[in-house]
Amino acid sequence: MTTDRLQQIENRISAGPFNASWDSLEAYQVPDWYQDGKFGIFIHWGVYAVPAFGNEWYPRNMYLQGSREYQHHLATYGPHRQFGYKDFIPLFKAEQYDPQAWARLFKEAGARFVVPVAEHHDGFQMYASDLSRWNAAQMGPKRDLIGELAEAVREEGMVFGVSSHRAEHWWFMGGGREFDSDVQDPQYEDFYGPARHPRPHEQYLANSPDQAFLEDWLLRCCELVEKYQPQLFWFDWWIMNLAFKPYLKKFAAYYYNMAASWGKGVAINHKYDAFPAGTAVFDIERGQVRSIRGLFWQNDTSVSKNSWGYIQDHDYKEANDIVCDLIDVVSKNGALLLNVGPRADGTIPEPEVEILRQIGGWLQVHGEAIYGTRPWITHGEGPTQVLEGAFTDTRRARFTSADIRFTTRGNTLYAHVLDWPADGQVVVHSLGTQAATRPPRIGQVELLGSPQPVTWHQEQDGLRVDVSGRPATGFPLVLKISPA
């Protein structure tokens, strides 16, 4: 069976426009729907929502002796031999899961694409798989959770994608090998998997998966492509392990060839240097770049600062800060993939619903300055420094009214003022007649969302705009600037 499936993949690669080489994959082009869409919803939902403790890495940390999760598990559920992670699966019922309601909410939030986790590090597949019995269609909810959401998302006119974290499963349950736990029980070997090493961060390059695991990884990825035709395929960081390189080329060629047969544009997301530049779309986890990146990229982050999956003590971000990050990312030729974490019963926590609705309310008024736009000569101006790299998006000061970001649509320039000026006066120095950016001569300035005209003057040191008399919204304001 495995040999036959692998041969089918090879046949698809040999029959399509792409082959499994980096030279061939450099012909890949990012689809317009992605570059125009700018904003998507990520969904971390799985068995880890049942314990709802710590974060979505509970299934790993509960087997690391001495950890907070390990102690919590002992105190709450008893010894790991008697109650292991697998025993949470019957409690993951998704009894209130309404994919149509989710899709309507995501559309209201202004999302243009939706990317649920199809399989997280824990190895439990959220879809109907032919490769493993440990999936949501056969256990727990006994529903094809991914398939149902794919249909609902497309009915609302959004693009559907999936994420796979299967690579990390090679080591994820490794702590369970170190003491008497159910991870060592042979009858659950097909779930807990290799569990080869408890500390991959220190030795991930030396801790290479074997051929059987790599082939299974490829088959699982291709199964998702075949069953659900996702137009975005997101990978977590550990595919950068050198052992994956030949399989990454095979998957990309297979996926891009399948997309060509569908007549649809697709994209692969990767972190760090897993893929060469231009062969897929670079993704930064909870992080940004300092200035405009020539190649389209993505920031994936969450509404919560301390977890991707559902927990009972979230530290939530403010909707305004997320909108500011969206603007900053878009001004630098990127997209924002924003995560929510539903409860085990399938409901999205109320604070997360409210955050999404607030973002959607802002986009409803200001979306023309986001969707379908492209970067200007410079991404922006202002005193607030944005750190570059992963895990930096909560390490900046709050943006001020002097922090301005730019986007363009045709000949129209949008200036996003990231905080409402207390005195109602906006100064855009990059649009001064003597600015190094050599801005166009301005013919008209409008404040999006306001029917009242604004008073403005283009002077040597900047464009000065009076927005006083308008009620401060607590969110960024946007100036629509048309050339003379």
N, C-alpha and C positions, 0 to 999 in steps of 0.2 A: 504493500500500500504506500509506504513512505517513498520507495523508489519510483513508483508510478507517478506520484504527485510531484516529486522533484523533476522528473522528466517532462511533465507537463509545463512546469515553470520554464525549463530550458527551451522547450519548443516555442513558448510565447516570446521569450527573449529573442530567439533566432528569427522569428517571423516579423518583428516590429522594427520601427525606425531607430530604436536605441539598442545598443549592445552593452554588455557588462564591463565597460571600461570607462575610466574617468574622462578620457578624450571624447568619447561618444556622449557622455552625460553632460559635458560642457555646452551642448547644444540646447539644453533645457531652458525654457523661458517661463518666468513667473506669469500666471494668468491674470488677466485684467480684473476679474471679479475680486481677486485677493488684494491687488494694489489699490483698487477703488473702495473696497469694503471697509478696511481700516480697523474694524472693531468686531471682536468675536467673543463668545462665551465658552469657557473651559469648564468641565464638570468632573470633580473628583468624588465619585460615589462608589461605594463598594462595601464589602463585609466589615471593613475597619470602622464603618459608621455605627456598628452595633456597640462596641465598647465605648466609643466616643470619648477617648481619653488620650491626652498627649497630642497626637496628630495622626496622620494617615500612615505613619511608620510604626504604629502600634504592633502589627504582626511581627516586625523584626525586633523592636525594643523589648517586647514582652519576654523574649528568649535571651536577652542579654542580662546575665546575673548582676544584681546590684543596681540596675537602672530603676528609675521611678516607675516605669511601666511594669517591670518585672515584679516589684513589690506590690503595686496596685493589683496586678493579676492574681498573685497569691492570696492577697487579702480578700479579693472580691469573688474569685472563681475557684480558688483552690489550686492544688499542685498541677503543674503543666502536663504531667503524664495522664491525669484524670480529665482535665479540661484544657485542651489546646486550642489553637486558633481555628482549626477545622470545626470546632464545636460552636463557633459563632454563626456558621453558615445557616443552620435551620432557623436562627433568630433574625436573619436578614430576609424579611418577608416582602418589603416594598408594597405593602397592602394599600397604600394611598397614592401610589405612583400614577400620575396622569400626564403622559407625555405631551398630549395636546395642550394642557395648561402650561406646562414648562415652555413649549414652543411659543405660545402666545406671550408669555412673560418676556422671553428673550427678544422677541420682535419688538415689544413695547420698550425694552431697554435700548433699542437701536442697534442690536447686533445684526451683522450681515452673515456670520457663519457661526456654527456651533460644533464644539469638539468634546464629546464625552470620553472619559477613560474607558477603553474597551477591556484592557487587562492591566492591572497595576502590579507592583512588585510582588504582591502576595500570591500571584498565580491563579486567582479566581477570575474566570472569564465572564464578562457581563453580557454575553451573547450566546446564541445557539451554536456551539462548536462541534465539529465532527472529530476533533483531535484529542479531546479530553472530556472526561465525565464531570470534571469540576467546573461547571458553568451554570449560569443563572437560569438557563432553560431546563436543566435537569435537577438542580438543587435550589434550596432557598426559595426565591420568588416563583421559580418554575415558569419564567417568562423570558422571552428574548428582549431584554431591556434595550439593547442597542438598536435592534431592528425596529422596535416600536417608535423610538425617538427619531430615527432616521426618517421614517415616514412622516411623522408630525412636523419635523423641522422643514422638510421639503414642501409640505402643504402650505406652510407659512411663507414660502418664497426665499428661505435662507439656504445657504450652502452647508452641507453636512460633512463632518470629518470625524476622525477617531484618533486616539492616542494609544500607543503600546509601550508599556514599561517592562515587557517580558524579559529583556536582557538582564535587568537587575535581579531577577528571580534566581539566577545562578548562585548567588551568595546570600540572599535576603534572610532566609531562616537559619543561617549558619550557627547562631548562638545556641539553637536547640540541640546541636551535636555535642555540646560541651557538658551537658548534665542530663539527668533522667527526665526526658520529655517525650511527647508523642511524635516529635520530628524523627525520632529514631525508630519508630514502629514501621516495619516493612510494608504493612498494608496501606500506609498513607504516603509511600514513596512517590507515587504519581502526582501527589498534590504538593508536598513540601519540596520536592525536587532535589537537586544536587546539594544545596545548602553547604557550599564548599568552604567558605571562609567567613568568619564573623566580622572582619574588619577590612572591607574592600577599599576604603578610602586610602589606606596606606599602601595596599599592595594590588591595586586593581589591574596594573599592567602585567604583573607576574601571575595573576589569578585568572588564567585564560580558560574560557569554556571549551569543552571537548566538541568533537564533530557532531555527535548525536544531539547535543543541546543546540548547537548552531543551526543544524538542519531543521530541528523542531521550531526554533525561533523563526526561520524563514517561512516555514509552512504556515505558522500561525498568522504572520503578517499577510501572506498572500491569501489566506482564507478570509481575512477581514476585507481585503480588496474585492475578492470574488463575491462575497455575500452582500456587501453593503455599498459598493462603489463610492467610497469616501473621496472627497476632493481635497482633503487635507489629511496628511498622515504625520502625526507628531511623535517624535521619539525623545525619551529622556536621555540623560547624559552618558550612561555606561556603554552605549554602542561605540564610544570612542576607543574601547579596548581593541587593540590591534587585531585580535582574532576575528572580529566582525567585519573587517575591511572587505574581504572578497564577497561576503554575503550582503553587505550594504550595496555594492555595485550591482549584484544580481537583483536585489529587491527593487532598486531604483529603476533599472532597465525594465523589469517586469511591470512595475506600476505605471511608468510613463507609457509603455507600449499598450497596456490595458486602457489607459486614459485616451490614447489616440484612437483606439477602437470604439470607445464610447462617444468620442467627439467632445470631450470635456477637458477643461484645464485643471490641473492638479498641482499640489505642492507637497514636498516633504520638509518638515521642520527638524533641525538638528542643533545640538549645542557644541560649543568648543570647536575642535577641528575634526569632528567625525566625518564630515563631507568636505571636499575641496570647494572653495568659493565658486559660486555660479552653477553648481550642480544641484543645489537644494537651497532652502531658505534658512538663513542663520537665525537662531532663537537665543535670547538671553533671559535666563530665569531671574525674575524679580530685579531686573536691571535695565540700564539704558546705555546710550552712547552720548558723547559730548557734543557732537556736531553731525551734520548731514552725512549719512553713509551712502556711498554710491550705489550699492546693491540693496535692494529691498530686504528688510529684516523684521523681526518681531520681538516684542517684550511679553513674556507670559508672567502673570502675577495673579494675586488673589485678593478678594475683598477682605480677607483676614491676614493679619501680620504673623500669626503663630501656627496656622495650620491650613492645609489645602482641603482636607476632609472635615466632616462634621465632628465637632467636639462641643462640650458644654460650657467652655470658658473662652470663647473667641475674643481676640483683641481686634476689633474691626477698624478698618480705615474709614475716613469720611468720604462721602461721594464727591465732594468738591476736589479733594486731593487726587482721586482717581481720574476725574475729568481733566485736571491739570496734567497728569501724567499722559493721558491719551493725546492731548494737544502737543505736548513736548515730543512724544514718540512720532506722531504723524508729521510734525515739522521737520523731522530728521529722516524721513523716508521709511517709516516703519508702521507696524500695526500693533494693536494691543489685544492680547488674548486674556480675558479676565475670568478668573475662576470663582465658582460657587461650590459649596459642599452640602448636598442634601442629607437629610436624616435617613436612617435605615428604613423608615416607613415610606420614603419617597417624597416627603414634603420638603420644600426649600425653606430654611429658617426665615422668620419674618424680617429680621434686620437686613438680611441679604436681598429679600424682595424689595424692601424700601430703597436700598442703595441702587439697585438696578432701575427702579422706577425714576429715581432722581436723575440718574445719568440719562435715561431715555427722555425725560422732560427737557433737559438741556439740549440734547441732540435734535429733538423735534424742532427747536427754534434755530439752532446753530449748525445743523447737520451739513448745510451746503458748504461750510468752511472746513469740513472734515472729509466727507465722502467724495471720492473722485478727484481729490486734490493732489497736487504734487509740491515738492519743496520749492522754495524761492532761492535767491542767491545765497542767503544766509538763513540759518534756522531761527535766529532770534537775537535778543539782547536782554541785558538786565544783570543784576548783581548776584542772584542765587545760583550757586554752583551745583550742577548735576554731576554726580560721580559716575564714572564709566565702569561697566562690568557687571557681573552677576551679584545678586543679593545686596544691592545698593539702593533700592527704590524707597526705603524708609529712612535713609541716612542723609537726606537733604533737608534744609530749612524750608519753612513754608514760603511759597512764592509770593512776591509782592506786586504792586501795581506797576513797578518799573520793569518787571519781567514780562517780556513780550515775545510771542512766537508767530512765525509767518507760514502761511500756506497759500497756494495759488490754484486758480481754476481758469484756464485760458489767460485772458488779459486782466482778470480780476485778482487783486491781492487781498488777503485777509490778515489782519493783525489781531492776534488773540492777546488780550490783556489779562494776565493770570490772577489778578486780584482787583477788586473794585477800588478805584482811587478815592480816598477819604474826602478830598476837596473837589472831586468831579473833573479833574484836569488830567488828561492823558498826553504824554509826550513820547513820540516814537522817533528816537534819534536816527535810526537807520533810514528814515524817510525825509531827512533834511536835504535841502537843495545842494548842500556841500558834502553830503555823506559819501563815504568811500564806496558804498553799494550802488551809487549812481541811480537812484530811484527815478521812475518816470514822473513826468509832470502830472499832478493829480487833478482830475476833473470833478470827482464827487466822493464824499465820504458818508457812509450810512452806519448806523448802529443796528446790528441785527436784532430783531425782536421789538424794535421801537418804531412806531409810526411817525414820531416827531423828528424833524431834521436836526442835525447837530451843527454847531458852529465850529469851523476848523480853519487853520491857516498852515500852509506849508512854508516854513521859514528855513534859514540856513542851518540851524542846529536841530531841526526836527519838525515832524508833523505834530501840531498842537490841536487837540480836540477837546471840546467842552461837553462832557456828558452829565453835568450837574442837573439836578431836578428829576432824574430818573431814580426809581427806588433800587437800592443796592440788593442784588439777588443772593450774594454769598458765593456766586459762581463766576467764572471768567466771562468777560464781555468780549464781543467780537466786532471789529470795525471792518466794513466792506469797502474797499478802496478801488475806485475805477479810474483809469487813466483819462487824461484830457483828450 
